[in-house]
Amino acid sequence: MIQGILVGITFSIAVGFIIKKFFWKKKTAKACGKDDCGC
């Protein structure tokens, strides 16, 4: 039971990290021409 909870937490953190990384990439592409041009 504890093992299942730990697996669920680890999976949630991994998915959250991937989604955050994906959104971070999208934001950087949009903000490139606006404020800080990092192109």
C-alpha distance matrix in Angstrom:
0.0 3.8 5.3 5.2 6.5 8.8 10.0 10.8 12.7 14.4 15.5 16.7 18.7 20.2 21.3 22.7 24.6 26.0 27.1 28.6 30.5 31.8 33.1 34.5 36.5 37.8 38.9 40.7 42.6 43.7 44.7 46.6 49.9 49.6 49.1 48.4 49.5 47.4 48.7
3.8 0.0 3.8 5.4 5.1 6.2 8.7 9.9 10.6 12.3 14.2 15.3 16.6 18.4 20.0 21.0 22.6 24.5 25.8 26.8 28.6 30.3 31.5 32.7 34.8 36.3 37.2 38.8 41.0 42.1 42.8 44.7 48.1 47.7 47.0 46.1 47.4 45.2 46.6
5.3 3.8 0.0 3.8 5.5 5.1 6.2 8.6 9.9 10.5 12.2 14.2 15.4 16.4 18.3 19.8 21.1 22.6 24.3 25.6 27.0 28.6 30.2 31.3 33.1 34.8 36.0 37.4 39.4 40.9 41.7 43.3 46.8 46.6 46.0 45.0 46.0 43.6 44.8
5.2 5.4 3.8 0.0 3.8 5.5 5.1 6.2 8.7 9.9 10.5 12.2 14.3 15.3 16.3 18.1 19.9 21.1 22.4 24.1 25.7 26.9 28.4 29.9 31.7 33.0 34.3 36.1 37.8 39.1 40.2 41.9 45.3 45.1 44.8 44.0 44.9 42.7 43.8
6.5 5.1 5.5 3.8 0.0 3.8 5.4 5.0 6.2 8.6 9.8 10.5 12.4 14.2 15.3 16.3 18.3 20.0 21.0 22.2 24.2 25.7 26.8 28.2 30.3 31.6 32.5 34.4 36.4 37.4 38.3 40.2 43.5 43.1 42.6 41.9 43.1 41.1 42.5
8.8 6.2 5.1 5.5 3.8 0.0 3.8 5.4 5.1 6.1 8.5 9.8 10.6 12.3 14.2 15.2 16.5 18.4 20.0 20.9 22.5 24.4 25.7 26.6 28.7 30.4 31.3 32.8 35.0 36.3 36.9 38.6 42.1 41.8 41.1 40.1 41.3 39.0 40.4
10.0 8.7 6.2 5.1 5.4 3.8 0.0 3.8 5.5 5.1 6.0 8.5 9.9 10.5 12.1 14.0 15.3 16.5 18.2 19.8 21.0 22.5 24.3 25.5 27.1 28.8 30.1 31.6 33.4 34.9 35.9 37.4 40.8 40.9 40.5 39.4 40.3 37.9 39.0
10.8 9.9 8.6 6.2 5.0 5.4 3.8 0.0 3.8 5.5 5.1 6.1 8.6 9.9 10.5 12.0 14.1 15.4 16.3 18.0 19.9 21.0 22.3 23.9 25.8 27.0 28.2 30.1 31.9 33.0 34.1 36.0 39.2 39.0 38.8 38.1 39.1 37.0 38.1
12.7 10.6 9.9 8.7 6.2 5.1 5.5 3.8 0.0 3.8 5.4 5.1 6.2 8.6 9.9 10.4 12.2 14.3 15.3 16.2 18.2 19.9 20.9 22.1 24.3 25.8 26.5 28.3 30.4 31.5 32.2 34.1 37.5 37.1 36.5 35.7 37.0 34.9 36.4
14.4 12.3 10.5 9.9 8.6 6.1 5.1 5.5 3.8 0.0 3.8 5.5 5.2 6.2 8.7 9.9 10.6 12.4 14.3 15.2 16.5 18.5 20.0 20.8 22.7 24.6 25.6 26.9 29.0 30.5 31.2 32.8 36.3 36.2 35.6 34.5 35.5 33.1 34.4
15.5 14.2 12.2 10.5 9.8 8.5 6.0 5.1 5.4 3.8 0.0 3.8 5.5 5.1 6.1 8.5 9.8 10.6 12.3 14.1 15.3 16.6 18.4 19.7 21.3 22.8 24.3 25.8 27.5 29.0 30.1 31.7 35.0 35.1 35.0 34.0 34.7 32.5 33.4
16.7 15.3 14.2 12.2 10.5 9.8 8.5 6.1 5.1 5.5 3.8 0.0 3.8 5.4 5.2 6.0 8.5 9.9 10.5 12.0 14.1 15.3 16.3 17.9 20.0 21.1 22.2 24.1 26.0 27.0 28.0 30.0 33.2 33.0 32.7 32.1 33.1 31.2 32.4
18.7 16.6 15.4 14.3 12.4 10.6 9.9 8.6 6.2 5.2 5.5 3.8 0.0 3.8 5.5 5.0 6.0 8.6 9.9 10.3 12.1 14.1 15.2 16.0 18.3 19.9 20.7 22.2 24.4 25.7 26.3 28.1 31.5 31.2 30.6 29.7 30.8 28.8 30.2
20.2 18.4 16.4 15.3 14.2 12.3 10.5 9.9 8.6 6.2 5.1 5.4 3.8 0.0 3.8 5.4 5.1 6.3 8.7 9.9 10.6 12.4 14.4 15.2 16.7 18.7 20.0 21.2 23.0 24.7 25.7 27.0 30.5 30.7 30.4 29.2 29.9 27.5 28.5
21.3 20.0 18.3 16.3 15.3 14.2 12.1 10.5 9.9 8.7 6.1 5.2 5.5 3.8 0.0 3.8 5.4 5.1 6.2 8.5 9.9 10.6 12.3 14.1 15.5 16.7 18.4 20.1 21.5 22.9 24.3 25.9 29.1 29.3 29.4 28.6 29.2 27.2 28.0
22.7 21.0 19.8 18.1 16.3 15.2 14.0 12.0 10.4 9.9 8.5 6.0 5.0 5.4 3.8 0.0 3.8 5.5 5.1 6.0 8.5 9.8 10.5 12.0 14.2 15.4 16.3 18.2 20.1 21.1 22.1 24.0 27.2 27.0 26.8 26.2 27.2 25.4 26.7
24.6 22.6 21.1 19.9 18.3 16.5 15.3 14.1 12.2 10.6 9.8 8.5 6.0 5.1 5.4 3.8 0.0 3.8 5.5 5.1 6.1 8.6 9.9 10.3 12.3 14.3 15.2 16.4 18.6 20.1 20.7 22.2 25.7 25.7 25.3 24.2 25.0 22.9 24.2
26.0 24.5 22.6 21.1 20.0 18.4 16.5 15.4 14.3 12.4 10.6 9.9 8.6 6.3 5.1 5.5 3.8 0.0 3.8 5.5 5.1 6.2 8.7 9.8 10.7 12.6 14.3 15.5 17.0 18.8 20.1 21.3 24.6 25.1 25.2 24.1 24.4 22.2 22.9
27.1 25.8 24.3 22.4 21.0 20.0 18.2 16.3 15.3 14.3 12.3 10.5 9.9 8.7 6.2 5.1 5.5 3.8 0.0 3.8 5.4 5.0 6.2 8.5 9.9 10.7 12.3 14.3 15.6 16.8 18.3 20.0 23.1 23.3 23.6 23.1 23.6 21.9 22.7
28.6 26.8 25.6 24.1 22.2 20.9 19.8 18.0 16.2 15.2 14.1 12.0 10.3 9.9 8.5 6.0 5.1 5.5 3.8 0.0 3.8 5.4 5.2 6.0 8.6 9.9 10.4 12.2 14.4 15.4 16.1 18.0 21.3 21.1 21.0 20.3 21.2 19.6 20.9
30.5 28.6 27.0 25.7 24.2 22.5 21.0 19.9 18.2 16.5 15.3 14.1 12.1 10.6 9.9 8.5 6.1 5.1 5.4 3.8 0.0 3.8 5.5 5.0 6.3 8.8 9.9 10.6 12.6 14.5 15.3 16.4 19.9 20.4 20.2 19.0 19.4 17.3 18.3
31.8 30.3 28.6 26.9 25.7 24.4 22.5 21.0 19.9 18.5 16.6 15.3 14.1 12.4 10.6 9.8 8.6 6.2 5.0 5.4 3.8 0.0 3.8 5.4 5.3 6.5 8.8 10.1 11.1 12.8 14.5 15.7 18.9 19.6 20.1 19.4 19.3 17.6 17.9
33.1 31.5 30.2 28.4 26.8 25.7 24.3 22.3 20.9 20.0 18.4 16.3 15.2 14.4 12.3 10.5 9.9 8.7 6.2 5.2 5.5 3.8 0.0 3.8 5.4 5.0 6.1 8.6 9.9 10.7 12.2 14.1 17.1 17.1 17.7 17.5 18.0 16.8 17.7
34.5 32.7 31.3 29.9 28.2 26.6 25.5 23.9 22.1 20.8 19.7 17.9 16.0 15.2 14.1 12.0 10.3 9.8 8.5 6.0 5.0 5.4 3.8 0.0 3.8 5.5 5.2 6.2 8.8 10.0 10.5 12.1 15.4 15.5 15.4 14.6 15.3 13.8 15.2
36.5 34.8 33.1 31.7 30.3 28.7 27.1 25.8 24.3 22.7 21.3 20.0 18.3 16.7 15.5 14.2 12.3 10.7 9.9 8.6 6.3 5.3 5.4 3.8 0.0 3.8 5.5 5.2 6.4 8.9 10.1 10.7 14.1 15.1 15.5 14.4 14.1 12.3 12.8
37.8 36.3 34.8 33.0 31.6 30.4 28.8 27.0 25.8 24.6 22.8 21.1 19.9 18.7 16.7 15.4 14.3 12.6 10.7 9.9 8.8 6.5 5.0 5.5 3.8 0.0 3.8 5.5 5.3 6.4 8.8 10.1 12.8 13.6 14.8 14.6 14.4 13.5 13.7
38.9 37.2 36.0 34.3 32.5 31.3 30.1 28.2 26.5 25.6 24.3 22.2 20.7 20.0 18.4 16.3 15.2 14.3 12.3 10.4 9.9 8.8 6.1 5.2 5.5 3.8 0.0 3.8 5.4 5.1 6.0 8.4 11.1 11.0 11.7 11.9 12.4 12.1 13.2
40.7 38.8 37.4 36.1 34.4 32.8 31.6 30.1 28.3 26.9 25.8 24.1 22.2 21.2 20.1 18.2 16.4 15.5 14.3 12.2 10.6 10.1 8.6 6.2 5.2 5.5 3.8 0.0 3.8 5.5 5.2 5.9 9.4 10.1 10.3 9.4 9.4 8.5 9.7
42.6 41.0 39.4 37.8 36.4 35.0 33.4 31.9 30.4 29.0 27.5 26.0 24.4 23.0 21.5 20.1 18.6 17.0 15.6 14.4 12.6 11.1 9.9 8.8 6.4 5.3 5.4 3.8 0.0 3.8 5.7 5.3 8.1 9.8 11.3 10.8 9.7 9.1 8.8
43.7 42.1 40.9 39.1 37.4 36.3 34.9 33.0 31.5 30.5 29.0 27.0 25.7 24.7 22.9 21.1 20.1 18.8 16.8 15.4 14.5 12.8 10.7 10.0 8.9 6.4 5.1 5.5 3.8 0.0 3.8 5.5 6.9 7.5 9.7 10.6 10.1 10.9 11.1
44.7 42.8 41.7 40.2 38.3 36.9 35.9 34.1 32.2 31.2 30.1 28.0 26.3 25.7 24.3 22.1 20.7 20.1 18.3 16.1 15.3 14.5 12.2 10.5 10.1 8.8 6.0 5.2 5.7 3.8 0.0 3.8 5.6 5.1 6.2 7.0 7.6 8.9 10.2
46.6 44.7 43.3 41.9 40.2 38.6 37.4 36.0 34.1 32.8 31.7 30.0 28.1 27.0 25.9 24.0 22.2 21.3 20.0 18.0 16.4 15.7 14.1 12.1 10.7 10.1 8.4 5.9 5.3 5.5 3.8 0.0 3.8 5.7 6.7 6.1 4.7 5.9 6.5
49.9 48.1 46.8 45.3 43.5 42.1 40.8 39.2 37.5 36.3 35.0 33.2 31.5 30.5 29.1 27.2 25.7 24.6 23.1 21.3 19.9 18.9 17.1 15.4 14.1 12.8 11.1 9.4 8.1 6.9 5.6 3.8 0.0 3.8 6.4 7.2 5.6 8.4 8.3
49.6 47.7 46.6 45.1 43.1 41.8 40.9 39.0 37.1 36.2 35.1 33.0 31.2 30.7 29.3 27.0 25.7 25.1 23.3 21.1 20.4 19.6 17.1 15.5 15.1 13.6 11.0 10.1 9.8 7.5 5.1 5.7 3.8 0.0 3.8 6.5 7.1 10.2 11.3
49.1 47.0 46.0 44.8 42.6 41.1 40.5 38.8 36.5 35.6 35.0 32.7 30.6 30.4 29.4 26.8 25.3 25.2 23.6 21.0 20.2 20.1 17.7 15.4 15.5 14.8 11.7 10.3 11.3 9.7 6.2 6.7 6.4 3.8 0.0 3.8 6.2 9.2 11.5
48.4 46.1 45.0 44.0 41.9 40.1 39.4 38.1 35.7 34.5 34.0 32.1 29.7 29.2 28.6 26.2 24.2 24.1 23.1 20.3 19.0 19.4 17.5 14.6 14.4 14.6 11.9 9.4 10.8 10.6 7.0 6.1 7.2 6.5 3.8 0.0 3.8 6.0 9.0
49.5 47.4 46.0 44.9 43.1 41.3 40.3 39.1 37.0 35.5 34.7 33.1 30.8 29.9 29.2 27.2 25.0 24.4 23.6 21.2 19.4 19.3 18.0 15.3 14.1 14.4 12.4 9.4 9.7 10.1 7.6 4.7 5.6 7.1 6.2 3.8 0.0 3.8 5.6
47.4 45.2 43.6 42.7 41.1 39.0 37.9 37.0 34.9 33.1 32.5 31.2 28.8 27.5 27.2 25.4 22.9 22.2 21.9 19.6 17.3 17.6 16.8 13.8 12.3 13.5 12.1 8.5 9.1 10.9 8.9 5.9 8.4 10.2 9.2 6.0 3.8 0.0 3.8
48.7 46.6 44.8 43.8 42.5 40.4 39.0 38.1 36.4 34.4 33.4 32.4 30.2 28.5 28.0 26.7 24.2 22.9 22.7 20.9 18.3 17.9 17.7 15.2 12.8 13.7 13.2 9.7 8.8 11.1 10.2 6.5 8.3 11.3 11.5 9.0 5.6 3.8 0.0
